[in-house]
Amino acid sequence: MRTKLGMAAVALGAIVASFAATGATPTQAEGGTATVDANLESYTAVAGISGNISSVGSDTLNNLMTLWAEGFRKSYPNVKFAVEGKGSTTAPPALIDGTADLGPMSRAMKDEEIDKFEKKFGYKPSYVAVAIDALAVYVHKDNPIEKLSLAEVDAIFSQTRKGGHSEDVTKWGQVGLKGDWQNGDIVLYGRNSASGTYGYFKEKALFKGDFKASVKEQPGSAAVVQSISVDRNGIGYSGIGYKTAGVRAVPLSKKAGDEAYEATDENCYSGKFPLARYLYIYFNRAPGKSATPVVREFFRFIHSKEGQEVVVKDGYVPLTKKIADKFADQYADK
């Protein structure tokens, strides 16, 4: 896999063309919700699997890790899990220090994080993609905003406005709302700098600019959504798996004047939704050696039909077999 993928995490857009060429997308259930790829195999348990798995990293992935652990333990009740989700930035140090077997991350590892790992072990960390997320921009359920461009999102959240919008946006009327909404002050909610979601949003939606000091940083993804659900003027960002009835995900366009797309499975697969991203798990595997049996089987479970059904259940976008296969030899027996 190191030769196939390199060690820079593969961008989601890089494989969109392969879907169209092969037709290898999950089937669409009634209402447009993706189900798992029919080509994914059911998980088959093997003998002799036991031990402990510790996971430290992404808050976005915390629910998924817990659900995967529960599903995995149905086959291996003697395997014990410890899952901690305080932010993607906590994953690399935990892997380097040996306090975690797995490092879930909602962004790719930064070069400096990879360099620190390599300095300690003499080789780079391994990783697999485990799901796809639409990083949504949420507003209160009663907010009538129809769409936003990334430049407008940048002007709302960023003090640097590298997206090129003509003015700082602080009132809802500046993005087209009328009536009682027009003079309403926009209230910003987000994550702290330990969060991979924070980092990804900063890079993609803020064009690597700086957040405004007025962003109310929340301890987790669920807290962002909860805050917006009780704040009529609120806006924030979080993974699509955290969507509730109290908020709306705003359709987004890459450029002003372009068509805006909702954060749906189909729009993630096609590349039309501009904030679609892979969710990853990083781990330590020496070159030429296999992952430990318990870690190998856990990844096999995640990439199985049952594992990707968990992804759908938790509100994220499942991997196709084609994508799962691209990462399989990261953990397969050598």
Secondary structure as UniProt FT lines:
FT   HELIX           2..5
FT   HELIX           12..15
FT   HELIX           16..22
FT   TURN            30..31
FT   TURN            38..39
FT   TURN            47..48
FT   STRAND          51..57
FT   TURN            60..61
FT   HELIX           62..75
FT   TURN            77..78
FT   STRAND          79..85
FT   HELIX           88..90
FT   HELIX           91..97
FT   STRAND          102..105
FT   HELIX           111..121
FT   STRAND          126..140
FT   TURN            141..142
FT   STRAND          148..149
FT   HELIX           150..157
FT   TURN            162..163
FT   HELIX           172..175
FT   HELIX           179..181
FT   TURN            182..183
FT   STRAND          187..191
FT   TURN            193..194
FT   HELIX           196..204
FT   TURN            207..208
FT   TURN            213..214
FT   STRAND          216..218
FT   HELIX           221..229
FT   TURN            232..233
FT   STRAND          234..239
FT   HELIX           240..242
FT   TURN            245..246
FT   STRAND          247..249
FT   STRAND          252..253
FT   TURN            256..257
FT   HELIX           265..270
FT   TURN            274..275
FT   STRAND          276..283
FT   TURN            287..288
FT   HELIX           293..302
FT   HELIX           305..313
FT   TURN            314..315
FT   HELIX           321..327
FT   HELIX           328..330
//
